[in-house]
């Protein structure tokens, strides 16, 4: 049973560019959440998608947007990249309103 | 404001030396408290969910407990492979919260042989 998979694993972008990160949830899961984890910190909630709609959003600017597809996979888009956007981006999946969330291995984004 | 604080930030143990990690939380209502293990450069690995005060969960050398204000992760006779960062997270019971987790900053554990 495949767990949560994310792509790419590493990415280097230039300030001002745009980036798209991808996530496939664990089999049987229909809810995808995205988190940003800066070095040495705990993950910070960006937003959650369910039934192809953003269901909840954390304290992140509109430069961060997302999408969920009919097969439950999801994308995170970040526009106008800043140096401070450099972080490990984590995708977590769960089923419905179940509390347990399972994480992927993350995408390490470096903005130069 | 909902908040999670973990202590200590870092912990060094000798193999076999038991200890506990602390997670203190402030939340208006608790839907669940979670423990994750995270290896460097990897995503968090789910360990336990605790729902109510007095609840305990065990897995190999790890045991998690929960009170109304804090949780402990007890590590009995740790081995070097237990070295990792341990993250605690809470899910608040707010009407508008559909799954957001609030994490602490983690405790980095190093177990020396």
Interface residues (C-beta under 8 A of the other chain):
Chain A: X4 X6 X31 X33 X35 X40 X41 X42 X43 X44 X45 X48 X50 X55 X56 X58 X88 X90 X92 X94 X97 X99 X100 X101 X102 X103 X104 X105 X106 X108
Chain B: X4 X31 X32 X34 X36 X41 X42 X43 X44 X45 X46 X49 X87 X89 X91 X96 X97 X98 X99 X100 X101 X102 X103 X104 X105 X106
